[in-house]
Amino acid sequence: MATTCCKIWVHGMVQGVGFRYHTQTQARALNINGYAHNLADGSVEVLASGDAQQVDELISWLKAGGPRSARVDKVLVEPHQPAELPTRFTTG
């Protein structure tokens, strides 16, 4: 299994609609570690670390709009190499 880590920025109506909770649920179902955090500009930053295929599935889910309560306008993805890999998925 190839492990990968990406930072993902999700823009649109993604705060105040349960977006981080649903992203955490999806990530845990895919066995992905990382986080989903609200940013001051109204977007959500997601760190996803795990099997490359599973991370790609999470990215596809985010690009498809995430939870029904959200409206995703744009998703930006960048490879990331953290000093330490996360050991679980959190929101904050």
C-alpha positions as CSV (number, residue, x, y, z in Angstrom):
1,M,0.0,0.0,0.0
2,A,1.4,3.4,-1.0
3,T,0.9,6.0,1.7
4,T,0.3,9.6,0.7
5,C,-0.5,12.8,2.4
6,C,-2.3,15.9,1.0
7,K,-3.6,19.2,2.1
8,I,-7.0,20.0,0.7
9,W,-8.8,23.4,0.8
10,V,-12.5,23.3,0.3
11,H,-14.3,26.6,-0.6
12,G,-18.0,27.3,-0.8
13,M,-20.7,27.0,1.9
14,V,-18.7,24.7,4.0
15,Q,-18.9,26.2,7.5
16,G,-21.8,25.9,9.9
17,V,-23.3,23.0,7.9
18,G,-21.7,19.9,9.6
19,F,-19.0,19.8,6.9
20,R,-16.1,18.9,9.2
21,Y,-18.1,16.2,11.1
22,H,-19.2,14.6,7.8
23,T,-15.6,14.8,6.4
24,Q,-14.4,13.1,9.6
25,T,-16.9,10.3,9.3
26,Q,-16.0,9.8,5.6
27,A,-12.3,9.8,6.4
28,R,-12.6,7.4,9.3
29,A,-14.7,5.0,7.1
30,L,-11.8,5.2,4.5
31,N,-9.1,4.6,7.3
32,I,-7.6,8.1,6.7
33,N,-5.9,10.1,9.4
34,G,-5.6,13.9,9.5
35,Y,-7.9,16.8,10.3
36,A,-10.6,19.1,9.0
37,H,-10.3,22.7,10.3
38,N,-12.3,25.9,9.6
39,L,-10.3,28.8,8.2
40,A,-10.9,32.5,8.8
41,D,-11.8,33.0,5.1
42,G,-14.8,30.7,5.3
43,S,-13.1,27.6,3.8
44,V,-12.1,24.3,5.4
45,E,-8.6,22.9,5.3
46,V,-8.4,19.1,5.3
47,L,-5.2,17.1,5.9
48,A,-5.6,13.5,4.6
49,S,-3.0,10.8,5.2
50,G,-3.3,7.2,4.3
51,D,-3.4,4.7,1.5
52,A,-3.2,6.7,-1.8
53,Q,-6.4,5.1,-3.2
54,Q,-8.4,5.9,-0.1
55,V,-7.1,9.5,0.0
56,D,-8.1,9.8,-3.7
57,E,-11.6,8.6,-2.7
58,L,-11.9,11.2,0.0
59,I,-10.8,13.9,-2.5
60,S,-13.4,12.7,-5.0
61,W,-16.1,12.8,-2.3
62,L,-15.1,16.4,-1.4
63,K,-15.0,17.4,-5.1
64,A,-18.5,15.8,-5.6
65,G,-19.8,18.2,-2.9
66,G,-19.2,16.5,0.4
67,P,-22.3,16.3,2.6
68,R,-25.7,17.3,1.2
69,S,-25.9,20.3,3.6
70,A,-22.8,21.9,2.0
71,R,-22.2,23.7,-1.3
72,V,-18.6,23.1,-2.6
73,D,-17.5,25.7,-5.2
74,K,-13.8,24.8,-5.4
75,V,-11.4,22.2,-4.1
76,L,-7.6,22.7,-4.2
77,V,-5.2,19.8,-3.5
78,E,-1.5,19.9,-2.8
79,P,0.9,17.1,-1.8
80,H,2.1,17.5,1.8
81,Q,5.0,16.0,3.8
82,P,4.3,16.7,7.5
83,A,7.1,16.3,10.1
84,E,4.9,13.7,11.8
85,L,2.0,11.7,10.3
86,P,-1.3,12.0,12.1
87,T,-2.5,9.0,14.0
88,R,-6.2,9.7,13.8
89,F,-8.7,12.1,12.2
90,T,-9.8,15.2,14.2
91,T,-11.8,18.3,13.7
92,G,-11.0,21.6,15.3
